[in-house]
Amino acid sequence: MNAYDEAIEQLRNYKPQQTKKADFDAFWDRLKVENHEYPLNVEVKERAYSVPGVKVYDVAFDGFRNSRIHGVYVTPEIVKYDAPAAVIFHGYNWNTLQPHYTFKHVIQGVPVLLVDVRGQSVKSADKNNYENGGAAGWLTQGIFDPDQYYYTHVYMDCYRSVDVVRELSGKRDVYLEGGSQGGGLAIATAALQEDITLTLCDIPFMTDFERSVGLAAEGPYTEIAHYFKVHDPQHLTVAKIFETLSYVDTMNLATFVTCPVLLSVGMIDPVCPPLSAFALYHHLGGPKEIRTYREYGHEVPMLHEEEKLKFIHKKYVAKEGQIHEDCLFTNR
């Protein structure tokens, strides 16, 4: 067995204990109840777009508790009546998704909402008043209180985005897609929302925090290390920091995910350590498949887009003009 095969074998058996606190379930249940207090107040404005048969709209809706969230709704002029809708989330501070990215879904008659994460887009300003500043980026905003934490608000914004696409499309069934931060947001949303039919999660961020912070050489996890280096070199607040992070750790939320999930991993990823993706994968509560890419870092090959299309096809198999669920998913 070579070194790579040995590493894969170790990862296949890597299932760390979840770090949930005693009130973890009650915490998220309470926020979902609170969410109903806030109307969506959806606004839609059509864009001129150059591709025939495709309609593009700028969308705005109220986020959780505060802030106005922007998104882009892309829909075929003729929506397949029995198709689901989809929501796609972007990477950390990389909101580069353009309408054409949705075309692999749109050509199948599926309307898609691209969501701008609060604070990470000029059109989705973060209006929340955090009790502490951030050491760098967004990962430490509100870090001393899970109820006021930045990603608690983001997760609930994403939860609300599913309700937005349902309102816009008239669809109940929704599937999710995202890479890096977007992959983590897709998993969190699948865990918290109802009737999510499948999730496409690439090179996920926001998982297995305690190991990831120690292993990551680049990217957002290093913001936590930067916090300790600059603001707490004696690690006096380490227990509180990781307690807050435990509430948004997708490894802890994964148990709630019952829909089929396709997860991808870059095996030399310096941003989101491969080990953390396997931690998430092994805790997922429903049917799941994983694709590992040996020579890839924080990226996946274009071939993986074909893998995602095949995964969708296995879920929605056309038969006599109808879309039916296919039960051929395998756990790997």
N, C-alpha and C positions, 0 to 999 in steps of 0.2 A: 504494500500500500504506500503510495507516494504521499508527500506532505499535504498536497491539496485534498486528496481523498480522505486523509486522516482528519483534516480540518472540517470537511463536510460532514463526516461521521460524528464529530463532536457537536457540531451545530444541530444536526438532526436530533440530538438528545438534549439540547439546551432548552430547558423549561424552568426558568427561575421561579421562585415563589412570588406570588403577587404581593404588592405592598399596600393593599387597600386598608384604609382605616375603618373602624367599626361603623362609622356613619356614612360610608361611601355611597351605598345605595340610596339612603335617605337624602343625602346631599343632592344628588342629581334628580331624584324624584321631586324634591322641593323646588328646584330651579325650573323643572318642566311645568309644574303647577303655576309658579310665578309667571312664566312665559305667557300664559293665557291672559294676563292682565294687560298686555301690550298689543294693540292692533298693528297689523302689518303696514297699513297706509301705503300700498303699492302704487307707484307712478311709472308710467311707461311712455317712452318717446321713440318713434321709429327713426332709424337711420337710413339714409340713402345707401344702397349696397349694390355692388356691381355684378353679383352672380344671380342669374335668373333662377327663379324657383325657390330662393332663400330669402327670408325676411329677418332683419336684425333690429333689435330694440335696445335702447338704454333703459335700465330698470333701476329704480331706487325704492328701498323699503326701510322701515324702522328696525334697527338692531335691538338686541336685548338690553333693556333698561334705558339705553341712550344711543346716540350716534345714528347716522343715516348711512345705510350700506348701499353701495352701487354694484350693479351687475350688468351683464350683457346676455340678452335672451335671443337665441338663434333658433329659428324654426323653419321647417319646410312649409311652403305655401299650402301644400296638401299634407296634413298630418295623418299618419296611419291611425285609423280609429282604434285599433286594438294594441297599439304600441305603448310602451311606457314613456315617461319623461326621464331626463337625466340632469344631474348637477355635477359640475366640475370645479375643483378647488385648486388654486395655484400654489407654487412653492414659496418659501420664506423670502420675502422682499424681491420676488421675481414674478411679478404679475405681467408676464409677457404673452399670455394666451390671447390669440386673436380669433375672430369668428371662424376662420377656416379650420381651426383645430377641432371644431365640433363636427366637421363634415362626415367623418366616419360614422357618426351617429345620425346626423340629419338625413343622409341618403337612405337610411333605413326607416324614415318617417318619424324619427324621435326628436322632439323639441328639447333644447338644452339650455340651462342657465349656467353661465360662467360667473362666479362670485368673487368680488374684490374683498379681501380680508381687511378689516378695520385697521387704520393706521399705516397700512402698507400700500396704499394707493392714494393718489391725490384726490380721487373722487369718493373715497371712503374714510373720512377723517375720524379719528378716535376721540370722542367727546367725554370719555370716562375720566373721572378725577381720582387718580390713584393716590394712596396715602404715602407711597414712597416713589422716588424717582427710579430710573433704571440704570444699571451699571453699564450696559451697552445693548443696543437693539431693544427688542420687546420681551425677551424671555424673563427678565427680572421685574417687569412692571407689576406692582401689586403682589410681589412674591411672598409677603408675610401673611397673607390671608386668602385662602382658596376661594372664598366668596367674592373677593374683590380682584382676583387675579386676572391678568390680561387674557390668558387662554380660556378661562372660564367663560368670559364674555364672547370670545371668538367662537367657541364650541356652540354656544347658544345662538349666535348669529347664524352659524351653519345649519343648526337645527331649524331655524326660522326660514332659511333659504329653501328648504324642501317644501315648506308650506307655500312659499311664494311660487315656486314652479308648478305646484299643484293648482294654485289659483289661476295662473296664467294659461296653463295647458288644459285644465279640466281633467287631468290624469290623477289617479290615485297611486299607481305603481310608479316607483322612481328608482333608478339605479345611480351609483356614485362613482366618480373617478377622481384621482389626484396623485401627484408625485411629490415626494419629499414632505414638506409641510402639508401639501395637499393630500398626500397619502394618509398622513395622520388624521387630518380633518375628515377625510372620507370614512375612516374607521370609527372615529368618535361619533360622527353623525349616524352611521349605521347602527351603532350601539344605542343611541338615544332616541332615534326616530322610529316610527312604525312603518311597516309595509315597504321597507327597502328590499328590492328584489335581488340585487347583487352589488358587489363593490370591487372596483379595480384599483388596487393600491400598489404604487411603485415606490421603491427605495424609501420606506417610511421614516419620518421624523416623529418625535414625541412619544418614544417608547423605551422602556427599560432605562429610565433616567439615571439611576445610580451607576449602572455600568457604562452607559453611553457618555456621560460627562467625563468619566475617567479615561475613556478610550478614544474619543473623537479628536482628530488632529486639526480639523478645520470646521468652520461653520457655526451654527447657532448654539450647539451644546457648549462650545467654548465660552459663551457669555457667562455661564454659571461659574466656570473656572476663573474667568476674569473677575467676577464679583468677589470670589474668595480672595484672589490675589491682591486686589486693590482695596477692598472694603472690610474683609474679614480673614486676614491671613492665618489667624488661630482657629478658624472654623468654629467659632462659638455659636453660630446660627445654623450650622449644617443640618441639624435635626429638623428645624422649622422649615428650611428651604425645601428639603426633600419630602417633608410632610405635605406642603402645598403642591409640589409637583406630582405627588402620588395621586391626587384627585384628577389630574388631566393626563396621566400616563395611559396611553392606549393599551398597554399590556394589561392594565387593570380593567379597562372598559371592554376588552376583547371578548370576555365571557358572554357579554350581552349581544354580541354579533351572531345572529343565527342565519343570515343570508349567505349564499355562496360568495367566497372571496378568492380573487386571484392576486397573489402577492409576488412582487419581483424584488431581487436582491442583487446589487453589484458587489462582488466578492472582495474587491479591494477598495471599498468605499471609505474615504477618510472623513466624511461628513456625518453619515449615519451608519455606524458600525454594523456590519452584517449580523453579528451576534444579536443585536437588538431586534432586527427584523425577525429572526427565528424565535426570539422570546415572544413577540407579538403573535406570530403564526401559530405557535403551539398552544396559545391560550384562546384562540378563536373558537367560538361556540358552535359554528355551523360547518357545512361542507367547505373545503378549502383546497387550493392548489398553490404551489410555489414554483417560481422559475428562478434559477440561479445563473448568473453570468460571470464566468471566471475572470475574464480580462477587463471587466468594467468596474469603474469607481462609482461616483455619484451620478449615475446615468444608466440607461438601459439601451440595448441595440434597437434599431428600427424594427427588426424582426419581432420585437415584443409587441408592437402595435398589432401585428397579425395574430399573436397569441391572445391578445385581448378580444379581438373580433371573433375568434373561434370560441372563446369563453362565453361571450354574449350569445353567440349562435346556439351553444349547447343549452343555454337557459331559455331562449326564445326560439323554438323550432317551428317554422311555418308548416302548417298542415291544413290543406284545404281552405286556405285563406284565413285561418285562425292562428293565433300565437298561443302555444301551449308550453307548459313547463316540462323540461326534460330532466329526468332523475338520474342521469348518467354521471353525476359529479363523483369524483373520487378524492379521498383524503390521501395526501402523499406525505 
